[in-house]
Amino acid sequence: MNYIQFLEMRPEISLLAIFVIIFTYDLIARGKWRHYFHPITCLLLMLHTGICMSESYREIDIFSGMYYTNSMIGILKTILTGGTVLLVLQANKWLRSANTTHKQGEFYTLLLSTLLGMYIMISARHFLLFFIGMELASLPLACLVAFDKYRHHSAEAGVKYILSSMFTSAVMLYGISFLYGTTGTLYFQEMTSGIDGSPLQIFALTLFFAGMGFKISLVPFHMWTADTYQGAPTVVSSYLSVISKGAAAFTLMTILIKVFAPMIEYWQIILYALTVLSITIANLFAIRQTDLKRFMAFSSISQAGYIMLAVIGGAKDGMSALVFYVLVYIFANLAVFGIIETIEHQTRSNVSRDDCNALYKTNPRLTLLMTLALFSLAGIPPFAGFFSKFFVFMSAFKAGFWILVFIALINTVISLYYYLLIVKAMYITPNETPIPTFNSSKYSRISCVICLAGIVLLGICSFVFEEIDRISFGM
């Protein structure tokens, strides 16, 4: 093996260097130097985002085809890193609380470990490397879910997540073993020629879908989601709903196209059923939720169903629609979770829909941002969420799934109803004792401003999608 090839993995090396710096700083920093922990981490991650962006136009194929990256993968890594920067900005106030202030280094290192695993996962062209990246992304997440050890629900959520993750990983690995047994290889490119749609390979495809369905929170593999989101720290729930989901959806699409292309009629049927179930069931359950984190859990399951429209839509149109959807979804969802985190810190308890009653009277700016973010998630024009949904609908429609698109459109109306329930609570529902006026931290305000800009500008600046679509066409 030519070890000099490792130097070609520049985004991974850059992220690993940040990991080492933060880990070392956590060991040696004392006293007042601990106050610089958060700004140093933010600065390093922003520099790393720039490195990812500069590397996004390189095509690399190393380690005999095990690792591959191109412009689209580079753009997705940049998007995921940018979302992580926003998440770290929002986490500052929580990390400075009495229960977590001494664990900032642990939080950052675990977070970077999951991001590194996602990098490897989306660049993998070999099932062994893919599985290593997936587990590197999943296992630290279990620690993050149970990070707030002083809250019983956090530990419970961690146990539910790790047990479910272990089971589904074993199921997926079992399916991969069948693929290896029937094709004699673990390379994506070589495996395709050995795929003939035999019963054993259909069974392997089903097991693979079960494992990836858990990572993306598709129905019926979603049972862990609501309890985990509610019990985990809010910033971790936010990370699970956006960054982790985006990487897993992109990887699923890549493997279906690169490996299971000869079995397209089988996986499209499976994906069709999972998409309908995910959107419909999640929407119906979201209506019943009063706790906002559980509400956002079912919202994220529904959004995962919409992302699957891009996957079923095919390689070119679907890939560009998926990446753009993830980009828009990051801004809208992080805005909502950022506001929930801010209110939680003020009220010292989980936030319910009733807590938002008459919020506009005391905190009009937060209310406005929450409204715009919910409008974007619902797909109301002219906000970015409308265009992201439009592109995934178009990709599925062009592929001939017009009935699926029609079902998704009906569910969009249902989703609009439950998103407007929160808007109604903030603006219309009376409340004699609303949450008092408060100021969020400067880092949270920076994050909110960036999210607001993304929600508004991505709906106006059409060149963003055009550039992603151009790169997808050249793949």
C-alpha positions in Angstrom: 0.0 0.0 0.0 1.2 3.5 -0.9 0.6 5.4 2.3 1.3 8.7 0.6 -2.3 8.4 -0.7 -3.6 9.4 2.8 -2.4 12.9 2.0 -5.1 13.1 -0.7 -7.8 12.8 1.9 -7.4 16.5 2.8 -10.8 17.2 4.4 -10.4 14.1 6.6 -6.8 15.1 7.5 -7.9 18.7 8.3 -10.8 17.4 10.5 -8.4 15.0 12.3 -5.9 17.8 12.9 -8.7 19.9 14.5 -9.6 16.8 16.6 -6.0 16.6 17.9 -5.8 20.3 18.6 -9.1 20.4 20.6 -8.2 17.2 22.5 -4.8 18.6 23.4 -6.2 22.0 24.4 -8.8 20.2 26.6 -5.9 18.5 28.4 -3.7 21.5 29.0 -6.0 24.5 29.2 -6.7 25.8 32.7 -8.4 28.8 34.4 -9.2 31.7 32.1 -7.9 29.8 29.0 -11.0 27.6 29.2 -13.1 30.6 28.2 -11.4 30.6 24.8 -12.4 26.9 24.1 -15.6 27.7 22.2 -14.3 30.6 20.0 -11.2 28.5 19.1 -13.4 25.6 18.1 -15.6 27.8 16.0 -12.7 29.4 14.3 -11.0 26.1 13.5 -14.3 24.6 12.1 -14.8 27.7 9.9 -11.3 27.3 8.6 -12.0 23.7 8.0 -15.2 24.6 6.1 -13.1 26.8 3.8 -10.7 23.9 3.2 -13.6 21.6 2.3 -14.9 24.2 0.0 -11.6 24.6 -1.8 -11.3 20.8 -2.1 -14.8 20.4 -3.5 -13.7 20.6 -7.1 -11.2 17.7 -7.0 -11.9 14.2 -8.2 -9.8 11.6 -6.3 -9.9 7.8 -6.5 -7.4 6.1 -4.1 -6.7 2.9 -2.3 -7.6 0.8 -5.4 -11.1 2.4 -5.5 -12.0 2.1 -1.8 -12.1 5.9 -1.3 -13.6 8.2 -3.9 -14.5 11.9 -3.9 -15.7 14.3 -6.5 -17.4 17.8 -6.7 -20.8 16.6 -5.4 -19.3 14.7 -2.4 -17.0 17.7 -1.7 -20.1 20.1 -1.7 -21.9 17.8 0.7 -19.0 17.6 3.1 -18.9 21.4 3.0 -22.6 21.6 3.8 -22.4 19.1 6.6 -19.4 21.0 8.1 -21.2 24.3 7.8 -24.2 22.8 9.6 -21.9 21.6 12.3 -20.5 25.1 12.8 -24.0 26.4 13.3 -24.7 23.7 15.7 -21.5 24.5 17.8 -22.6 28.2 17.8 -25.9 27.2 19.3 -24.4 24.8 21.9 -22.3 27.5 23.6 -24.8 28.5 26.3 -25.7 24.9 27.1 -22.0 23.9 27.3 -21.4 26.8 29.8 -24.0 25.5 32.2 -22.9 24.0 35.5 -23.5 20.4 34.4 -21.6 20.5 31.2 -19.0 23.3 31.4 -16.2 20.8 32.4 -17.2 18.5 29.5 -16.8 20.9 26.5 -13.8 19.0 25.2 -15.6 15.7 25.3 -18.5 17.2 23.4 -16.4 18.6 20.7 -14.3 15.5 20.2 -17.3 13.3 20.1 -19.0 15.6 17.6 -15.9 15.7 15.3 -15.6 11.9 15.5 -19.1 11.5 14.1 -18.4 14.1 11.4 -15.3 12.2 10.4 -17.2 9.0 10.2 -19.8 10.7 7.9 -16.9 11.9 5.7 -15.6 8.3 5.3 -19.1 6.9 4.8 -20.1 9.2 1.9 -16.7 8.7 0.2 -16.6 4.9 0.6 -16.7 2.7 -2.5 -16.1 -0.4 -0.5 -18.5 -2.0 2.0 -15.8 -2.5 4.7 -14.8 1.2 4.6 -18.5 2.2 4.4 -19.3 0.1 7.6 -16.3 1.5 9.4 -17.4 5.1 8.6 -21.0 4.3 9.6 -20.0 2.9 13.0 -17.6 5.8 13.6 -20.5 8.1 13.0 -23.0 6.2 15.1 -21.1 5.1 18.3 -20.1 8.6 19.4 -23.6 9.7 18.8 -24.8 7.3 21.4 -22.5 9.1 23.9 -23.8 12.5 22.8 -27.4 11.4 23.3 -26.6 10.3 26.8 -24.3 13.3 27.4 -26.4 15.0 30.0 -25.9 12.3 32.7 -27.8 14.4 35.3 -31.0 13.9 33.4 -32.7 10.5 33.6 -34.3 10.9 30.2 -30.9 11.5 28.5 -29.5 8.2 29.8 -32.7 6.4 28.8 -32.5 8.0 25.3 -28.8 6.9 25.0 -29.7 3.3 25.9 -32.5 3.2 23.4 -30.4 4.6 20.7 -27.3 2.4 21.2 -29.4 -0.8 21.5 -31.4 0.0 18.3 -28.2 1.1 16.5 -26.4 -2.1 17.5 -29.3 -4.3 16.3 -29.7 -2.5 12.9 -26.0 -2.5 12.3 -25.9 -6.2 12.9 -28.8 -6.7 10.5 -27.1 -4.6 7.8 -23.8 -6.4 8.3 -25.6 -9.7 7.9 -27.0 -8.4 4.6 -23.6 -7.3 3.4 -22.2 -10.7 4.1 -24.8 -12.2 1.7 -23.8 -9.8 -0.9 -20.2 -10.7 -0.4 -21.0 -14.4 -0.6 -23.0 -14.1 -3.8 -20.6 -11.7 -5.6 -17.2 -12.5 -4.1 -16.2 -8.8 -3.6 -16.9 -5.8 -1.4 -16.1 -3.1 -4.0 -19.1 -1.3 -5.2 -18.0 -1.2 -8.8 -17.1 -4.9 -9.0 -20.2 -6.0 -7.0 -22.6 -4.6 -9.6 -21.6 -7.1 -12.2 -22.4 -9.9 -9.8 -25.9 -8.6 -8.9 -28.5 -10.8 -10.7 -31.5 -10.4 -8.4 -31.4 -13.8 -6.8 -33.6 -14.5 -3.8 -30.5 -14.3 -1.5 -29.6 -10.9 -2.9 -33.2 -9.6 -2.6 -33.0 -10.7 1.1 -29.7 -8.9 1.4 -31.2 -5.7 -0.1 -34.0 -5.9 2.4 -31.6 -6.2 5.3 -29.5 -3.3 4.0 -32.6 -1.2 3.8 -33.5 -2.0 7.4 -30.1 -0.8 8.5 -30.2 2.4 6.5 -33.8 3.0 7.4 -32.8 3.2 11.0 -30.1 5.8 10.2 -32.5 8.0 8.3 -35.5 7.4 10.6 -37.8 5.9 8.0 -41.0 4.2 9.0 -41.1 1.4 10.3 -37.6 1.8 11.6 -38.4 5.1 13.4 -39.6 3.9 16.8 -36.4 5.2 18.6 -36.6 8.7 17.1 -39.2 10.5 19.3 -37.9 9.2 22.6 -34.3 9.8 21.7 -35.0 13.4 20.4 -37.0 14.2 23.6 -34.4 12.8 26.0 -31.2 13.9 24.3 -29.7 17.4 24.7 -31.4 19.7 22.2 -28.2 20.4 20.2 -27.7 16.6 19.9 -31.3 16.1 18.7 -30.7 18.9 16.2 -27.5 17.1 14.9 -29.4 13.8 14.6 -32.2 15.4 12.7 -30.1 17.2 10.1 -26.4 16.3 9.8 -26.6 12.6 10.4 -29.8 12.2 8.3 -28.3 14.1 5.3 -25.1 12.0 5.2 -27.1 8.7 5.5 -29.5 9.7 2.7 -26.7 10.6 0.3 -24.9 7.3 1.1 -28.1 5.3 0.6 -28.6 6.9 -2.8 -25.0 6.3 -3.8 -25.1 2.6 -2.9 -28.5 2.0 -4.6 -27.2 3.6 -7.8 -23.7 2.2 -7.7 -24.4 -1.3 -6.4 -28.0 -2.2 -6.8 -28.6 -0.7 -10.2 -29.5 -4.2 -11.7 -32.1 -4.6 -9.0 -33.7 -1.2 -9.5 -37.3 -2.6 -9.8 -37.0 -4.2 -6.4 -35.5 -1.3 -4.4 -37.8 1.2 -6.0 -40.8 -0.8 -4.7 -39.3 -0.9 -1.2 -38.5 2.8 -1.4 -42.0 3.6 -2.7 -43.6 1.9 0.3 -41.1 3.4 2.9 -41.6 6.9 1.4 -45.5 6.8 1.6 -45.4 5.3 5.1 -42.8 7.8 6.4 -44.5 10.9 5.2 -48.1 9.8 6.1 -47.6 8.2 9.5 -45.1 10.9 10.7 -47.5 13.7 9.7 -50.4 12.0 11.5 -48.4 11.5 14.6 -46.9 15.0 14.5 -50.4 16.5 14.8 -50.8 14.8 18.2 -47.5 16.1 19.7 -47.4 18.9 22.2 -43.7 18.6 23.3 -41.8 20.5 20.6 -38.8 18.1 20.5 -41.1 15.1 19.9 -43.0 17.3 17.4 -39.7 17.9 15.5 -38.8 14.2 15.7 -41.9 13.3 13.7 -41.3 16.3 11.5 -37.8 15.0 10.7 -39.3 11.5 9.9 -41.6 13.2 7.4 -38.8 15.3 5.9 -36.8 12.0 5.5 -39.7 10.7 3.4 -39.5 13.8 1.2 -35.7 13.3 0.8 -36.5 9.7 -0.4 -38.4 11.3 -3.3 -35.0 12.5 -4.6 -33.5 9.0 -4.1 -36.2 7.3 -6.1 -36.0 10.1 -8.7 -32.7 8.8 -10.2 -29.1 9.7 -10.5 -28.8 13.1 -12.0 -32.0 15.0 -11.0 -32.3 13.2 -7.8 -28.7 13.8 -6.6 -28.8 17.5 -7.1 -32.3 17.7 -5.6 -31.2 15.7 -2.5 -28.1 17.9 -1.9 -30.1 21.1 -2.2 -32.8 19.7 0.0 -30.2 18.9 2.7 -28.7 22.4 2.4 -32.1 24.1 2.9 -33.2 21.7 5.6 -30.1 22.4 7.6 -31.0 26.1 7.8 -34.7 25.7 8.6 -34.3 22.8 11.1 -31.3 24.3 13.0 -33.3 27.6 13.3 -36.2 25.8 15.0 -34.0 23.7 17.3 -31.9 26.8 18.1 -35.0 28.6 19.3 -36.1 25.5 21.3 -32.7 25.4 22.9 -32.8 29.1 23.7 -36.3 28.8 25.3 -35.2 25.7 27.2 -32.3 27.5 28.8 -34.7 30.3 29.9 -37.4 28.1 31.3 -35.2 25.2 32.6 -37.6 22.6 31.2 -38.7 20.9 28.0 -40.6 23.2 25.7 -44.2 22.4 24.9 -46.5 24.1 22.4 -48.4 25.8 25.2 -45.2 27.5 26.3 -45.2 29.3 22.9 -48.6 30.8 23.5 -48.4 34.6 22.9 -44.6 34.4 22.5 -44.7 37.3 20.0 -45.7 39.7 22.7 -42.4 39.3 24.6 -40.0 37.9 22.0 -41.1 39.1 18.6 -37.8 38.5 16.8 -37.6 34.9 17.9 -41.2 34.4 16.9 -40.5 35.8 13.5 -37.6 33.5 12.9 -39.5 30.5 14.2 -42.4 31.4 11.8 -40.2 31.7 8.8 -38.4 28.4 9.6 -41.7 26.6 10.0 -42.9 28.1 6.7 -39.8 26.8 5.0 -40.2 23.3 6.5 -43.9 23.4 5.3 -42.8 24.4 1.8 -44.5 27.8 1.6 -43.3 30.1 -1.1 -41.1 32.2 -1.5 -39.0 30.6 1.2 -36.2 28.1 0.4 -38.2 25.0 1.6 -40.7 25.5 -1.2 -38.1 25.2 -3.9 -36.3 22.3 -2.2 -39.6 20.4 -2.1 -40.4 21.4 -5.7 -37.1 19.9 -6.9 -37.5 16.6 -5.2 -41.1 16.4 -6.5 -39.9 17.1 -10.0 -37.1 14.5 -9.8 -39.7 11.8 -8.7 -42.2 13.0 -11.3 -39.7 12.8 -14.2 -38.9 9.3 -13.1 -42.6 8.4 -13.6 -43.7 8.3 -9.9 -46.5 10.8 -10.3 -48.9 8.9 -7.9 -46.2 9.1 -5.3 -45.8 12.8 -5.9 -49.5 13.3 -5.6 -49.5 11.5 -2.2 -46.6 13.6 -1.1 -48.5 16.8 -2.1 -51.5 15.8 -0.1 -49.2 15.2 2.9 -47.7 18.6 2.4 -51.1 20.1 3.2 -51.3 18.0 6.4 -47.8 19.1 7.4 -48.8 22.7 6.8 -51.6 22.3 9.3 -49.4 21.1 12.2 -46.7 23.6 11.5 -49.4 26.4 11.6 -50.5 25.1 15.0 -47.3 26.5 16.4 -47.6 29.7 14.5 -51.2 30.0 15.9 -49.9 29.4 19.4 -47.3 32.2 19.1 -49.5 34.8 17.5 -53.2 34.0 18.3 -53.6 31.8 21.4 -53.9 34.1 24.5 -51.6 33.7 27.5 -51.7 35.8 30.6 -48.2 34.8 31.6 -46.1 34.3 28.4 -42.4 33.5 28.6 -40.8 36.8 29.7 -38.5 38.8 27.4 -35.0 37.6 27.4 -31.8 38.0 25.4 -30.1 35.0 23.8 -26.3 34.6 23.7 -24.3 36.4 21.0 -23.3 33.0 19.4 -27.0 32.0 19.3 -27.9 35.3 17.6 -25.1 34.8 15.0 -26.4 31.3 14.3 -30.0 32.6 14.0 -29.0 35.4 11.6 -27.2 32.9 9.4 -30.2 30.5 9.4 -32.5 33.4 8.5 -30.3 34.4 5.6 -30.2 30.8 4.4 -34.0 30.4 4.6 -34.7 33.7 2.7 -31.8 33.9 0.2 -31.8 30.2 -0.9 -35.3 30.9 -2.1 -34.2 33.8 -4.1 -30.7 32.9 -5.4 -31.5 30.3 -8.0 -27.9 30.0 -9.0 -27.1 27.8 -6.0 -29.3 25.0 -7.2 -28.1 25.6 -10.8 -24.5 25.2 -9.7 -25.3 22.0 -7.8 -27.3 20.7 -10.8 -24.4 21.5 -13.2 -22.0 19.6 -11.0 -24.4 16.6 -10.8 -24.7 16.6 -14.6 -21.0 16.4 -14.9 -20.7 13.4 -12.5 
